[in-house]
Amino acid sequence: MRHSPTEFKAAVTSGDSDRVNATIEEVKDAEMAECAYLFVNSIEVFSNCYYVENGYQRLSVIRFLRQLYTAHLPIAYRDLFWELLLDAIVDEDGRVRKAALKAMDKVIFFTGYREQSVEPMRTDLAEIADTHVPTYSEIHSALKTAEKNTGKPL
C-alpha cells in the first residue's frame, strides 16, 4: 500500500466521497498480510473516528474496516471490530446500518471458516433484536446469517 495509517485516516475521515472510495479501492487491491497489519495497527484509531456526529464519516469508517478485515486476525481484534459493529447496526443512519450488516456477515463467515463458535455473535444480535426497533431489518438479516452458521433458530 502506498499510504501510512495516518494518511488512510485523513482520507477516510475527509468527508470527500471520491477520496474515501479511492482509499477503499486501494486497500481492496492490497495483499492480505498488508490488510491484516493495517487493521491491527489502526482498529482503535478508526473506532474512535466512528463516534462522531457525521453519518458519512461513520459509514466510511465501517466500510474501510470491513475492507481490511481478514479471516486470519487474532480474536481480540475481531472482538474489537464486533463491538464497533454492534453499535453500527443500530445507528440512526440507514447507510451505516447497511454497511454494518455487510461487515457483520463477513465477520460471521470468517469466524465459522476458522471453525470458531458463532454462538456469542448470534446471542449479541438476538439481544439487540429484542431491544431495538423491529424495522431495523439489518439486525434481523445479520441474525439470520449467525443462525445459519450455528444451526440454531431464535
C-alpha positions in Angstrom: 0.0 0.0 0.0 1.2 3.4 -0.8 -0.2 5.2 2.3 0.5 5.2 6.0 -2.2 4.6 8.6 -2.3 8.4 9.2 -2.9 9.1 5.6 -5.6 6.5 5.4 -7.3 8.1 8.5 -7.1 11.5 6.9 -8.7 10.2 3.7 -11.4 8.1 5.4 -12.5 10.9 7.7 -12.2 13.6 5.0 -15.9 13.6 4.0 -14.8 13.6 0.4 -16.6 10.7 -1.3 -14.1 10.4 -4.1 -11.2 10.3 -1.7 -12.9 7.8 0.6 -13.8 5.5 -2.3 -10.3 5.7 -3.8 -8.9 4.7 -0.4 -11.2 1.8 0.0 -10.3 0.6 -3.5 -6.6 0.9 -2.7 -6.9 -1.5 0.3 -9.2 -3.7 -1.7 -6.3 -4.5 -4.0 -3.8 -5.0 -1.2 -2.2 -8.2 0.0 -4.0 -10.0 2.9 -0.9 -9.5 5.1 -0.9 -5.8 4.4 -4.6 -5.5 5.3 -4.2 -7.5 8.5 -1.2 -5.4 9.5 -3.1 -2.1 8.9 -6.3 -3.5 10.6 -4.3 -4.4 13.8 -2.5 -1.2 13.8 -5.4 1.1 13.3 -8.6 -0.5 14.6 -8.6 1.6 17.8 -7.9 4.8 15.9 -10.7 4.1 13.4 -13.1 3.0 16.1 -12.6 6.4 17.8 -13.3 8.1 14.4 -16.6 6.3 14.3 -18.1 8.1 17.3 -18.8 11.4 15.7 -22.0 13.2 14.6 -21.2 12.9 10.9 -23.1 9.9 9.4 -20.9 9.8 6.3 -17.8 9.5 8.4 -19.3 6.7 10.4 -20.2 5.0 7.2 -16.7 5.5 5.8 -15.1 4.0 8.9 -17.2 0.9 8.7 -16.6 0.4 5.0 -12.9 0.9 5.4 -12.5 -1.5 8.3 -14.7 -4.1 6.5 -12.4 -4.0 3.5 -9.3 -4.5 5.7 -10.8 -7.3 7.8 -9.3 -10.8 7.0 -10.0 -14.3 8.3 -6.7 -14.6 10.0 -6.8 -11.8 12.5 -6.3 -12.5 16.2 -9.6 -13.0 18.0 -9.0 -9.9 20.2 -9.1 -7.7 17.1 -12.2 -9.5 15.7 -13.9 -8.8 19.0 -13.0 -5.1 18.9 -14.4 -4.8 15.5 -17.5 -6.8 16.5 -18.2 -4.3 19.4 -18.0 -1.4 16.9 -20.4 -3.3 14.6 -22.9 -3.8 17.4 -23.1 0.0 17.7 -23.2 0.5 13.9 -26.0 -2.0 13.3 -28.3 0.2 15.4 -27.0 3.5 14.0 -29.6 6.1 13.2 -28.3 6.4 9.7 -29.5 3.6 7.5 -26.4 3.7 5.3 -24.3 2.9 8.3 -26.6 0.0 9.3 -26.3 -1.5 5.8 -22.5 -1.2 5.9 -22.5 -2.8 9.3 -24.6 -5.7 8.1 -22.2 -6.4 5.3 -19.3 -6.2 7.8 -21.1 -8.5 10.2 -21.8 -11.0 7.5 -18.1 -11.1 6.7 -17.0 -11.4 10.4 -19.5 -14.2 11.0 -18.5 -16.0 7.8 -14.8 -15.8 8.7 -15.4 -16.9 12.3 -17.2 -20.0 11.0 -14.5 -20.5 8.4 -11.9 -20.6 11.3 -14.1 -23.2 13.0 -14.8 -20.9 15.9 -18.1 -20.6 17.6 -20.5 -18.0 16.1 -22.9 -18.6 19.0 -21.8 -15.5 21.0 -22.4 -13.3 18.0 -25.8 -14.8 17.5 -26.6 -14.1 21.1 -25.5 -10.5 20.8 -27.7 -10.0 17.8 -30.7 -11.7 19.4 -30.3 -9.3 22.4 -30.2 -6.3 20.1 -33.1 -7.5 18.1 -35.2 -7.8 21.3 -34.4 -4.2 22.4 -34.4 -2.2 19.2 -36.9 -1.1 16.6 -38.1 -4.1 14.7 -37.9 -2.1 11.5 -34.1 -2.3 11.6 -34.1 -5.1 9.1 -30.3 -5.1 9.1 -30.3 -6.5 12.6 -32.6 -9.4 11.6 -30.5 -10.0 8.5 -27.3 -10.3 10.5 -29.1 -12.5 13.0 -30.2 -14.8 10.1 -26.5 -15.1 9.0 -25.5 -16.0 12.5 -28.3 -18.5 12.8 -27.3 -20.1 9.5 -23.8 -20.6 10.9 -24.9 -22.0 14.2 -27.9 -24.1 13.0 -30.0 -22.6 15.8 -33.1 -20.5 15.2 -34.2 -17.8 17.6 
